[in-house]
Amino acid sequence: MLHGYRVYDADAHVVVSQRCWEDLPAEYWTRRPRPVEIGDADGLGGYRISWYVEGRVVPHTFGPGSQPGNTPRGSLDPETFPGFARVTDPRVTAMPFAGQDLSDPAPRLEALDQMGIDVSVAFPSTIYATFTDDPGFEAALYRAYNRYVGRACQASPGRLRWGGLLPLRQPDEACRAIAEMKELGACSAVVFGTAGDRLLSDRAFDPVYAELTRAGLPLAIHFGASFAPLWTLCRTMYAGNIVGMSTPVLLAFFAVTAGGLLDRFPTLKVAFLEYGAEWILYAVPRMDNYLKQARTNGLPYATDIPEQAIRDYARSGNIFVACESDDALLQEEMKLLGEGQILFASDIPHGELRENAAQELLDRADLTDAQKRQILWDNAVRLYGEP
């Protein structure tokens, strides 16, 4: 609790380590991501060590597909990588690494106490969006992660909650993953902005969403470089953050609204995490403008269009958006979405360093006490349920 306010962190993270796929099925074990050290590290900053997977090094700092992401630092064999084992990456919080990858939940709980966070929902590293194009291997990595984090959060299930990776590109496996994550206590299922080269609204995924609604789990759509054609445009890590990882939010929002996902699954709750919230002030009127044109012009413009105005989907109560604590347009976003749809997120222990985000939100003079309580607690309860 922070100054009398309960705090429900809607988006924190598990830093990826080798432990996350310790029970990867035998047929995929030799293909597991492996830590590698770059010999000539001049100019690479802290990115001297990366994952080697599917013939690629990820993350990497320059050239097509460049993006930031969790490196193997902190989980390396000290004999193989002298001086690097259990070293905390300078871009992340000073939390001990065992708390970052949840191999020991105690340091994570200590950090939550220090920050005044009562409940925290842990999501995977965004690097899972880029590990592989093989649906089978991806599903195996995702489900191994789910089992790992599900067991870790059982140490304090009332405070440590988690979202399980949903392997949409293999729908049968995704349905099995939902049953497993539900059994392990997940409070949501997480995807990235696309399922590879397909929109999230692709009808091939309908059986998965049907299973998700039956399980009563919300869908969390998280910042991440899921759409490979954008990777070629990203020659630096900054470009990776903006072009590769942020742009897919528009593809995801189109899928949820104009793509028909909420038309077919009207009870599904959907959260957009780590994209900020300002984008929705552009997306909604832009999409409604073209929707009006489509309806006016008739066929072929009005083919496969949504049943409602995009603004109506935005205000339906199904869509939640995590904001930044210093978001200057927050009042406008609440007018568009409703005060019950904005979430607080710390993003710990990632390098954006939002450790003081809850306090920054409480310090804002333009929010009422009721609005602060909604953002810090009530809205996350509506999305994820009571802890």
N, C-alpha and C positions, 0 to 999 in steps of 0.2 A: 504494500500500500504506500502511496506517495502523497503526503500532506492530506490524508483523509480520503484520497481517491483510490479506488481499486483500478489496477492496470492489467489489461488483457492484451498481450503482445500478439498481434495477428500474423506476424511474419518475422520469425527468427530463422537461424540456419544451423545445419549440421555441416561442418567442414569435412570434405571428403578425405578419407584415409583408406589405406589398404584393408582396414578392418571391415569396411562397408560391404565387401564382397567375399568375406571369409567362407560363406557357405554357398558360393557360386556352384551351380551344377557341374559335375565332372567334365561334361562335354565342352564346357566353355572355360574351364579353369586355365588352360594354357593361353587363352586369348585375353586374360584379365589385364586391365590397365596396370602398367609397371612403372615405378619411378626411375627416371634417368637424369643424369647430371650432364650439363653442357660444359665441355672443356674450356672453350673460349667464351667467358662470360662478360667480357668488356661491353658496357653499354646496355646490359640487360636488367640492371637494377636487381631486384630480388627474385627475378624469374630465371635463376640459374638451374633450377630443378623443375621438371615437368613430368607429365604422364606420357608414357609411350603406349599407344593403343591403336590397333588397326593400321599399323604402319605410319602413324602420324604422332607428332608431339603436340600435346594440348595441356595447358594453354601455351600459345607462343606469342612473341611480342611484336614481330614485324611480318609484313607480307599478307597475302590473302588468307582470310580466316582469323586474323589476329583478334584476340579478345582477352580481357582479364579473366581470371578464374582461379579456383583453389589449386595450389600446387601441392606436391606431396610433402612439403616441409612439416616436420613434427611427427611423422610416422615412419621415418626411414631407419634402416639398419645402420647403427653407428660404425660397424666394421666396414661396411660397403661405402658409406657416405660420412667419413669422419668430419666432425664439427657441425653437421647439419641435423642430426637426429634430435627430435623434441625441441627444435628451435621455433619460437613463435614468429610468424611472418610479421614484419613491421607494419604491414598495411591493415592488420586486424587488431582487435582489442587485445589487451594484455592478459586476458583470461588464459590460464594454463591450457595446453593443447588437449589434455584429456577431457576438459570441459567443452572444447570446441568440437571435437569429433564424438563426444558423448561416450567415449570408452570408460570414463568415470563421470557420472552426472553430478557429483558433489561440487566441483568447481563451477559448473553452470548454475547450480542452485545458489551458490554463494554470490555469483555475479548478479543474479536476479534480485537477491536480497538487497545488494548494494544499490541497484537501480530502482528499487521500489516496484518491481514487476511481480504481480501475484501469479499470473498464468502466462505461459509462453508456448506458442505453436511453432514447432521446428519443421522447416522444409529443407529439401536437399540442395546441394550446391547447383548452381545453374550450369555447371560444366557437364552435367548429365544430359543436357540437350544436344551435345556435340560429340559424345563418345563414339557413336557408331551409326551406320545406316542400315545395319542388319537387324530387322525386327525381332528375330529370335534372340540374338545376343543382347539387344537392348532390353527386352523383357526380362531376361535372366539377371542382368545387372540391376534393373529396377526392383525386382522382387527380392533380390539378395539385400539391397539397401533397406527395403521395407521391413524385412525380418530383423535386421540389425537395429534400426532405430526404434522399432516397436518394442523389442526387448529392453533397450536402454531406457526408454521412457517409463517402463514399468517400475523404475526405482522411485518415481514420484508422480503417479498418473494424474493427480489433481493439479499439478503445477506444470509438468512437462507433457505437452500434447504434441501431436505430430500429424503431418500430411504425407500420405503414401504416394509414390510415383505410379502413374497409371500408363501402362504400355499400350497406348491406343493403336499403334501400328500393327499389333497382333491382337485383334478383338477377343478371341477365345481366351488368350492368356490374360488379357485385361479383366475379363469377368472373373476369372479365378483369383486374380490379384485383389479385386474388390472384396471378395469373400474372406481372403486371408487378412487383408488390412483391417477389415471390420472386426475379425476375431482377435487381432492383436491390439485393438483399441484406437485405431486412427480416427481423427475427427474430420478429415477431408481427404480428397484425392487431388493430386497436382499434375498438371500438364503445362506445356509451354505454349507459345503463341500459335503454333501450328503443329500438326502431327507430320513432321517431315514436309513433304511437298503437297500435303492435303490440308484443307481447312478443317477446323475442329467440328464443323457442321456436316462434314461428309456423312452421307447416310450409311456408309459401311460401319460407322461407329455407333449407330442407334442402339444395337443390343447392349453396348457398354453403358450408354447413358440410361437405358432402361434399368439395368442392374444397379447403377449408381443411385437412381431415385428410389428403387426398392430398398436399398441399404440405408437410405436417409443421409447420405454423405454429400456435402456441397462440393462443387468443382472449383478448385483454385487454379487460376491461370497466372503463371509466374514469368516475369522477366527472364529472357534467355534466348540464345541464338539458335532457334529451332529450324529456321528456313534457310537451307544451304545456298540458294542463289544470292542471298544478301552477303554471304561470306566473302565472295570475290571482291566486293566493294570495300571491304574492311582491311586496310593496309597498316593500320596502327591500332593500339588498344583503345584510344579515345573513339575512333570510328567504330570499333567493335561495340563499345558501350551504347552508342547512339544508333547506328545503322543496323548492326546485326542483332542487337539485343532489345532495343526499345521499339523499333518500327513494327515488329510483329504484334504489338498490342492492337493496332488498327485492324490487322487481319483477324485477330481473335474476337474483337468487338463486333466486327462485321459478321463473323460466323454465329455468334451468340444471338444477335438481333436480326439483321437482314438475312443472314444465312439460314434462319429457320429453327435454330436449336431450341429457343424458348417457345416457339410455336408448337413444336413436337413434344417438349418436356416442360410444361408450364409451371411445375412445382420445383424445378431445379434451381438451387441457389448457386450463383457464380460470383467469385471474387477475383479482382484484378490486383495483383500484388507486385510491388516494387517498380511500377511504371510511373509513379507519381499519380496525380489526379487531373492535372491541367488539360491533358489530352482530350478528356471527355467533352470539354467545352468547345472543342473544334469538331470532334467526330459526330456528335449528335446533330447539330444544325446542318452540317455538310451532308450527312446521309439523308436527313429529312428533305433537304432541298432536291436532291436527285430522286428521292422516292416520290415526291410530288410531281416532278416532271414525268416519271415513268407512268404514274397513274393517269396523268393528263394525256400523254401521247399514245397510250394503249399499246397493243402488240406492235413490234416485238419488245418494246421497252419494258412493258409491264409483265414480263415473263419471270416466274420464280422470284417474286418479291414478298416481303414480309406482310403479315396480316395487319399489323398495327404500325403507327408512326414510331420512329425510333425513340422519340421523347417519351412515349408511353412505356416502352420497354425499360428505359432508363429509370422511370419513376414507379416501376411495377413492384419494387421491394425485393426483386430477385437478384439485383446487381449491387455488389459491394465493391468499393474502391479504397485501397490504402493510400492515405495522403502523406505528404511531408509536413513536419511540424511547423515549418516556416512558409508554407504555401500561402502566397498573397491572395490567391483566388478562392480560398477555401469557402468563403460565404457563398460565392456564386455556384460552386460545385454542390453545396448543400441545397441551394435553391433548385438546382436541376435534378439531383438524385433523390433528395430528401435527407433530413438530418439523421435518419436511422441507417444510412448506407455507407458512412465514412468510417474507416478503420484506422487505428493506430498501429504502427509497426516500428520496431527498433532495428531490424536487420542484423542484430548481433549474431555472431562475432565477425561479420564481414567488414571490409575495409572502408565502407562509407562512414563509419564512425558515428552512428546515431545513438550512442549510449545515453545522451542527455535529452533525447527527443521528447520524452514524456514531460519533463520539466519545462522544456521550451514551449510545449503546447499549453501547459498550465499557466505560463507567464503571458500568454497572448491576451491583450485587452479587448480584442474584437469578438471573443467567444463568450457566451454565457456559461454559467456554472452547469446548467443542464446540458448544453452542447458538449462541454468538456467531458462530462460523465458518460455521455453517449459514445463519444469517440474513443475514450480510454477503456470502456468496459461493455456497456449495454449492447453496442452494435456487434461486437465480436461474439457475445452470447447468442444473439439472434442468428449469426452465421454458423458458428461451430457448436453451439449448445453450451449448457452449463458445464463447468469443469468437474 
